[in-house]
């Protein structure tokens, strides 16, 4: 079910510039008039936001919530204060530490449970390989590449929980995004991400279809 938060309509914008990110206020999606929106910040220790799933592209790895340790790197605001450290918040990474950066993680969006494919998708890179460059790719429902960002150098040679290097990677596609992959070619250390975010701002045609379907009901965006 969808809720109309505003009447803003979109044109396909493609991949967005990579930007610094210490909290959701830094997201290019902050303030957007979404019909429906979700933010998975991992702070409940689970990836359990509606319509979102993730797999590692390296067989044999396990991905889950990590945090509350000297090497953890959550988004800065998630521990309640922006202080240059993310050690006391939760983020998402491999939990068996066998190195998955090269092939990365793929996040998928379920149009059945959501009632749509999101037009706006993004995540925050919070840690990864020393001096490596990161790529984020966006795909449609047929697995075709819609666009990509990078390679962008973001590694700062530290796994000490600092947040100054945290970067937002995102995109806007009118036709909807079915999945996105983040990877660091040649990377051999833990790839850590947080604040996976996605939602829909309808085009005129999409809005008409939503209204006609009866799915438009009052509902607020939420965190997971």
VEXLO-602507 format. One record per residue (C-alpha): residue number from 0; residue in one letter; x, y, z. Coordinates in Angstrom, 3 decimals. Example, Ala and Ser with C-alpha at 12.3 -4.5 7.8 and 13.67 -1.06 7.14 Angstrom:
! residues 2
<seq:0, type:a, x:12.300, y:-4.500, z:7.800> $
<seq:1, type:s, x:13.670, y:-1.060, z:7.140> $
This chain:
! residues 224
<seq:0, type:x, x:0.000, y:0.000, z:0.000> $
<seq:1, type:x, x:1.189, y:3.486, z:-0.807> $
<seq:2, type:x, x:0.768, y:6.869, z:0.774> $
<seq:3, type:x, x:0.980, y:10.153, z:-1.087> $
<seq:4, type:x, x:3.224, y:12.557, z:0.863> $
<seq:5, type:x, x:3.217, y:15.181, z:-1.860> $
<seq:6, type:x, x:2.485, y:15.715, z:-5.520> $
<seq:7, type:x, x:6.048, y:16.077, z:-6.801> $
<seq:8, type:x, x:6.643, y:14.149, z:-10.014> $
<seq:9, type:x, x:9.976, y:13.039, z:-11.424> $
<seq:10, type:x, x:11.858, y:12.768, z:-14.638> $
<seq:11, type:x, x:14.501, y:10.065, z:-14.943> $
<seq:12, type:x, x:17.661, y:11.578, z:-13.467> $
<seq:13, type:x, x:20.099, y:8.667, z:-13.448> $
<seq:14, type:x, x:23.011, y:8.191, z:-11.037> $
<seq:15, type:x, x:23.548, y:11.016, z:-8.546> $
<seq:16, type:x, x:26.822, y:12.648, z:-7.471> $
<seq:17, type:x, x:28.668, y:10.911, z:-4.629> $
<seq:18, type:x, x:28.340, y:13.056, z:-1.504> $
<seq:19, type:x, x:29.457, y:13.116, z:2.135> $
<seq:20, type:x, x:26.969, y:11.660, z:4.603> $
<seq:21, type:x, x:26.790, y:11.908, z:8.399> $
<seq:22, type:x, x:23.016, y:11.578, z:8.771> $
<seq:23, type:x, x:19.812, y:11.362, z:6.771> $
<seq:24, type:x, x:19.717, y:15.145, z:6.509> $
<seq:25, type:x, x:22.680, y:14.775, z:4.124> $
<seq:26, type:x, x:20.743, y:12.480, z:1.788> $
<seq:27, type:x, x:19.660, y:13.986, z:-1.533> $
<seq:28, type:x, x:16.332, y:12.253, z:-0.818> $
<seq:29, type:x, x:15.720, y:14.193, z:2.390> $
<seq:30, type:x, x:12.672, y:16.395, z:1.882> $
<seq:31, type:x, x:11.578, y:14.642, z:-1.318> $
<seq:32, type:x, x:7.770, y:14.314, z:-1.595> $
<seq:33, type:x, x:7.656, y:10.511, z:-1.659> $
<seq:34, type:x, x:4.514, y:8.472, z:-2.058> $
<seq:35, type:x, x:6.272, y:5.787, z:-0.003> $
<seq:36, type:x, x:9.768, y:5.654, z:1.497> $
<seq:37, type:x, x:11.909, y:3.294, z:3.588> $
<seq:38, type:x, x:15.205, y:3.766, z:5.415> $
<seq:39, type:x, x:17.022, y:0.678, z:6.715> $
<seq:40, type:x, x:19.542, y:1.828, z:9.327> $
<seq:41, type:x, x:20.226, y:-1.613, z:10.864> $
<seq:42, type:x, x:19.798, y:-0.226, z:14.386> $
<seq:43, type:x, x:17.498, y:-3.086, z:15.415> $
<seq:44, type:x, x:20.232, y:-5.529, z:14.403> $
<seq:45, type:x, x:18.249, y:-6.845, z:11.442> $
<seq:46, type:x, x:17.781, y:-6.136, z:7.773> $
<seq:47, type:x, x:14.000, y:-6.314, z:7.869> $
<seq:48, type:x, x:12.590, y:-3.328, z:5.986> $
<seq:49, type:x, x:9.663, y:-4.128, z:3.686> $
<seq:50, type:x, x:10.584, y:-5.339, z:0.215> $
<seq:51, type:x, x:14.381, y:-5.306, z:0.725> $
<seq:52, type:x, x:16.792, y:-8.246, z:0.586> $
<seq:53, type:x, x:20.561, y:-8.590, z:0.185> $
<seq:54, type:x, x:22.965, y:-11.308, z:-0.918> $
<seq:55, type:x, x:26.727, y:-11.524, z:-1.099> $
<seq:56, type:x, x:28.003, y:-12.211, z:-4.588> $
<seq:57, type:x, x:30.812, y:-14.328, z:-3.128> $
<seq:58, type:x, x:29.591, y:-17.867, z:-2.323> $
<seq:59, type:x, x:30.003, y:-18.985, z:1.261> $
<seq:60, type:x, x:29.780, y:-15.569, z:2.865> $
<seq:61, type:x, x:27.207, y:-14.433, z:5.399> $
<seq:62, type:x, x:25.993, y:-10.839, z:5.608> $
<seq:63, type:x, x:24.420, y:-9.333, z:8.693> $
<seq:64, type:x, x:24.354, y:-6.509, z:11.182> $
<seq:65, type:x, x:27.596, y:-5.607, z:12.919> $
<seq:66, type:x, x:28.349, y:-2.951, z:15.488> $
<seq:67, type:x, x:29.248, y:-2.034, z:19.036> $
<seq:68, type:x, x:32.953, y:-2.686, z:18.556> $
<seq:69, type:x, x:36.095, y:-0.601, z:17.848> $
<seq:70, type:x, x:36.088, y:-1.465, z:14.132> $
<seq:71, type:x, x:32.386, y:-0.960, z:13.426> $
<seq:72, type:x, x:31.420, y:2.003, z:11.260> $
<seq:73, type:x, x:27.756, y:2.947, z:11.402> $
<seq:74, type:x, x:26.424, y:6.202, z:9.974> $
<seq:75, type:x, x:27.543, y:8.861, z:12.438> $
<seq:76, type:x, x:24.103, y:10.035, z:13.628> $
<seq:77, type:x, x:22.885, y:6.538, z:14.526> $
<seq:78, type:x, x:24.431, y:6.553, z:17.996> $
<seq:79, type:x, x:22.543, y:9.732, z:18.824> $
<seq:80, type:x, x:25.360, y:12.235, z:18.298> $
<seq:81, type:x, x:27.482, y:13.306, z:15.334> $
<seq:82, type:x, x:30.962, y:13.005, z:16.821> $
<seq:83, type:x, x:33.176, y:11.545, z:14.098> $
<seq:84, type:x, x:32.703, y:7.937, z:15.254> $
<seq:85, type:x, x:30.340, y:5.159, z:14.193> $
<seq:86, type:x, x:31.408, y:2.478, z:16.671> $
<seq:87, type:x, x:28.240, y:2.552, z:18.773> $
<seq:88, type:x, x:25.776, y:2.120, z:15.919> $
<seq:89, type:x, x:24.940, y:-0.821, z:13.654> $
<seq:90, type:x, x:25.785, y:-1.338, z:9.994> $
<seq:91, type:x, x:25.713, y:-4.131, z:7.411> $
<seq:92, type:x, x:28.722, y:-6.249, z:6.426> $
<seq:93, type:x, x:29.913, y:-9.808, z:6.082> $
<seq:94, type:x, x:30.020, y:-11.433, z:9.497> $
<seq:95, type:x, x:32.479, y:-14.258, z:8.749> $
<seq:96, type:x, x:35.216, y:-11.937, z:7.415> $
<seq:97, type:x, x:36.369, y:-13.827, z:4.327> $
<seq:98, type:x, x:36.505, y:-10.730, z:2.143> $
<seq:99, type:x, x:33.700, y:-9.974, z:-0.298> $
<seq:100, type:x, x:34.580, y:-6.533, z:-1.601> $
<seq:101, type:x, x:35.621, y:-7.665, z:-5.062> $
<seq:102, type:x, x:32.164, y:-8.945, z:-6.055> $
<seq:103, type:x, x:30.262, y:-7.015, z:-3.424> $
<seq:104, type:x, x:26.661, y:-7.159, z:-2.262> $
<seq:105, type:x, x:23.424, y:-6.953, z:-4.275> $
<seq:106, type:x, x:20.314, y:-5.363, z:-2.792> $
<seq:107, type:x, x:16.990, y:-6.316, z:-4.394> $
<seq:108, type:x, x:13.587, y:-4.626, z:-4.179> $
<seq:109, type:x, x:10.440, y:-6.764, z:-4.244> $
<seq:110, type:x, x:7.673, y:-5.129, z:-6.319> $
<seq:111, type:x, x:5.074, y:-7.540, z:-4.948> $
<seq:112, type:x, x:5.434, y:-6.604, z:-1.288> $
<seq:113, type:x, x:6.158, y:-2.948, z:-2.037> $
<seq:114, type:x, x:3.528, y:-2.523, z:-4.737> $
<seq:115, type:x, x:6.117, y:-0.834, z:-6.974> $
<seq:116, type:x, x:9.758, y:-0.692, z:-7.958> $
<seq:117, type:x, x:11.426, y:2.281, z:-6.269> $
<seq:118, type:x, x:12.289, y:5.311, z:-8.363> $
<seq:119, type:x, x:14.828, y:6.504, z:-5.778> $
<seq:120, type:x, x:17.449, y:4.150, z:-4.302> $
<seq:121, type:x, x:20.684, y:4.656, z:-2.402> $
<seq:122, type:x, x:23.018, y:3.517, z:0.339> $
<seq:123, type:x, x:25.937, y:4.789, z:2.354> $
<seq:124, type:x, x:29.435, y:3.335, z:2.060> $
<seq:125, type:x, x:30.935, y:3.514, z:5.553> $
<seq:126, type:x, x:34.091, y:1.415, z:5.278> $
<seq:127, type:x, x:36.098, y:-0.785, z:2.958> $
<seq:128, type:x, x:39.446, y:-1.589, z:1.415> $
<seq:129, type:x, x:42.432, y:0.674, z:1.885> $
<seq:130, type:x, x:42.818, y:3.092, z:-1.001> $
<seq:131, type:x, x:40.355, y:1.211, z:-3.203> $
<seq:132, type:x, x:37.664, y:2.547, z:-5.531> $
<seq:133, type:x, x:34.007, y:1.595, z:-5.228> $
<seq:134, type:x, x:31.400, y:0.976, z:-7.929> $
<seq:135, type:x, x:27.614, y:0.991, z:-7.479> $
<seq:136, type:x, x:25.417, y:-0.351, z:-10.292> $
<seq:137, type:x, x:21.649, y:-0.093, z:-10.770> $
<seq:138, type:x, x:19.550, y:-2.662, z:-12.643> $
<seq:139, type:x, x:15.995, y:-2.924, z:-13.982> $
<seq:140, type:x, x:13.569, y:-5.824, z:-13.593> $
<seq:141, type:x, x:15.143, y:-7.627, z:-16.562> $
<seq:142, type:x, x:18.620, y:-7.390, z:-15.076> $
<seq:143, type:x, x:19.688, y:-4.734, z:-17.552> $
<seq:144, type:x, x:22.103, y:-2.082, z:-16.323> $
<seq:145, type:x, x:20.368, y:1.275, z:-15.881> $
<seq:146, type:x, x:23.489, y:3.164, z:-14.858> $
<seq:147, type:x, x:26.475, y:3.094, z:-12.542> $
<seq:148, type:x, x:28.647, y:5.256, z:-10.319> $
<seq:149, type:x, x:32.395, y:4.987, z:-10.115> $
<seq:150, type:x, x:34.975, y:3.698, z:-9.707> $
<seq:151, type:x, x:35.129, y:6.290, z:-6.907> $
<seq:152, type:x, x:38.039, y:6.281, z:-4.421> $
<seq:153, type:x, x:36.627, y:6.325, z:-0.895> $
<seq:154, type:x, x:38.889, y:4.138, z:1.265> $
<seq:155, type:x, x:40.805, y:6.141, z:3.883> $
<seq:156, type:x, x:43.231, y:3.452, z:5.095> $
<seq:157, type:x, x:41.465, y:3.079, z:8.433> $
<seq:158, type:x, x:39.077, y:0.619, z:10.063> $
<seq:159, type:x, x:38.890, y:2.599, z:13.310> $
<seq:160, type:x, x:35.236, y:3.637, z:13.087> $
<seq:161, type:x, x:35.765, y:7.112, z:11.659> $
<seq:162, type:x, x:32.918, y:8.642, z:9.666> $
<seq:163, type:x, x:34.509, y:11.490, z:7.696> $
<seq:164, type:x, x:34.928, y:9.185, z:4.693> $
<seq:165, type:x, x:31.272, y:8.013, z:4.616> $
<seq:166, type:x, x:29.720, y:8.558, z:1.192> $
<seq:167, type:x, x:26.205, y:8.354, z:-0.275> $
<seq:168, type:x, x:25.727, y:6.490, z:-3.565> $
<seq:169, type:x, x:22.289, y:6.731, z:-5.149> $
<seq:170, type:x, x:20.218, y:7.115, z:-8.277> $
<seq:171, type:x, x:16.811, y:8.152, z:-9.583> $
<seq:172, type:x, x:15.197, y:6.231, z:-12.422> $
<seq:173, type:x, x:11.625, y:6.877, z:-13.530> $
<seq:174, type:x, x:11.187, y:3.273, z:-14.717> $
<seq:175, type:x, x:12.079, y:1.882, z:-11.290> $
<seq:176, type:x, x:15.117, y:0.053, z:-9.902> $
<seq:177, type:x, x:14.939, y:-3.691, z:-9.225> $
<seq:178, type:x, x:18.391, y:-4.081, z:-7.668> $
<seq:179, type:x, x:21.681, y:-2.343, z:-6.945> $
<seq:180, type:x, x:25.150, y:-3.774, z:-6.404> $
<seq:181, type:x, x:28.017, y:-2.190, z:-4.489> $
<seq:182, type:x, x:31.498, y:-3.616, z:-5.018> $
<seq:183, type:x, x:35.168, y:-2.704, z:-4.818> $
<seq:184, type:x, x:37.147, y:-4.406, z:-7.606> $
<seq:185, type:x, x:40.377, y:-5.776, z:-6.172> $
<seq:186, type:x, x:39.218, y:-5.115, z:-2.618> $
<seq:187, type:x, x:40.143, y:-7.674, z:0.008> $
<seq:188, type:x, x:38.726, y:-6.199, z:3.221> $
<seq:189, type:x, x:35.238, y:-5.996, z:4.705> $
<seq:190, type:x, x:32.798, y:-3.850, z:2.742> $
<seq:191, type:x, x:30.506, y:-2.031, z:5.178> $
<seq:192, type:x, x:27.316, y:-0.134, z:4.294> $
<seq:193, type:x, x:24.427, y:1.541, z:6.090> $
<seq:194, type:x, x:21.279, y:3.646, z:5.547> $
<seq:195, type:x, x:19.890, y:1.698, z:2.608> $
<seq:196, type:x, x:17.044, y:3.911, z:1.385> $
<seq:197, type:x, x:14.403, y:3.603, z:-1.293> $
<seq:198, type:x, x:11.018, y:4.970, z:-2.265> $
<seq:199, type:x, x:8.783, y:6.150, z:-5.054> $
<seq:200, type:x, x:7.870, y:9.544, z:-6.401> $
<seq:201, type:x, x:5.250, y:8.802, z:-9.060> $
<seq:202, type:x, x:5.301, y:9.974, z:-12.631> $
<seq:203, type:x, x:1.869, y:11.114, z:-13.863> $
<seq:204, type:x, x:1.227, y:7.707, z:-15.419> $
<seq:205, type:x, x:2.366, y:5.824, z:-12.307> $
<seq:206, type:x, x:0.319, y:8.050, z:-10.045> $
<seq:207, type:x, x:-2.804, y:7.440, z:-12.122> $
<seq:208, type:x, x:-2.231, y:3.678, z:-11.949> $
<seq:209, type:x, x:-1.734, y:3.789, z:-8.179> $
<seq:210, type:x, x:-4.924, y:5.769, z:-7.647> $
<seq:211, type:x, x:-6.866, y:3.468, z:-9.959> $
<seq:212, type:x, x:-5.602, y:0.394, z:-8.124> $
<seq:213, type:x, x:-6.876, y:1.619, z:-4.764> $
<seq:214, type:x, x:-3.429, y:1.275, z:-3.166> $
<seq:215, type:x, x:-3.219, y:4.909, z:-2.137> $
<seq:216, type:x, x:-3.827, y:5.057, z:1.622> $
<seq:217, type:x, x:-2.375, y:7.164, z:4.495> $
<seq:218, type:x, x:0.988, y:5.787, z:5.533> $
<seq:219, type:x, x:4.248, y:7.336, z:6.635> $
<seq:220, type:x, x:7.746, y:6.383, z:5.578> $
<seq:221, type:x, x:9.654, y:4.473, z:8.175> $
<seq:222, type:x, x:13.037, y:3.264, z:9.369> $
<seq:223, type:x, x:13.967, y:-0.351, z:9.657> $
